[in-house]
Amino acid sequence: MAPVPDLPNEPQDDIEAYVGLARQDAEERARERGWTTVRSLAPGTVITMEYLVGRLNFEVKDGQVHRSWQG
């Protein structure tokens, strides 16, 4: 069996706190708090489901974050 990789820790952050923020403000805050990849998506956007450590996703409608999740 292959050894378990030593993955980096994700930022200790309340990802629900981004809901309601303007897209640009949310993206800037996420990067300041240590997220290495920040992705803003329109509702219903088709995406792959692989988990990427350090990535924070935003669903943005009318310029405002409506949902956020890790990976």
DAWOGI-V712988 format. One record per backbone hydrogen bond with DSSP energy under -1.0 kcal/mol. CO is the residue of the C=O (numbers start at 1). NH is the residue of the N-H. E is the energy in kcal/mol with one decimal. If there is no record, write none. Layout:
# DAWOGI-V712988
co={CO:CO}
nh={NH:NH}
e={E:E}
This chain:
# DAWOGI-V712988
co={5:11:13:14:15:16:18:21:22:23:24:25:26:27:28:29:30:31:37:39:41:42:52:54:55:56:57:58:59:59:61:63:64:65:67:69:71}
nh={7:13:15:17:18:19:21:65:26:27:28:29:30:31:32:33:35:34:56:58:60:45:55:37:71:39:69:41:66:67:64:23:61:20:59:57:52}
e={-1.2:-1.1:-1.1:-1.5:-1.1:-1.1:-2.1:-2.9:-2.7:-2.6:-2.4:-2.4:-2.5:-2.1:-2.3:-1.7:-2.3:-1.4:-2.6:-3.1:-3.5:-1.9:-1.8:-2.0:-2.6:-2.7:-1.8:-3.1:-3.3:-1.1:-1.6:-2.4:-2.5:-2.7:-2.6:-3.2:-1.5}
